[in-house]
């Protein structure tokens, strides 16, 4: 089956999508390993995490740190930096 996908370099406006995927990845990857309360709190604190990434974005770009999002059928499903 063919799936429509693309990899996009994250721009400032994409940081919310990036952090949502990051949060979901932590919740799925560490379920049963890390405390459930900690993992559920990630979603509650998501806005704070987005703000922190926004504050660091320009500095990270200057230092050569690049973030990317994987979209499948125009939905962000993966991330890397």
Helices and strands as residue ranges (DSSP letters): E 5-9, G 12-14, H 15-29, H 36-44, H 46-62, E 68-72, E 75-80
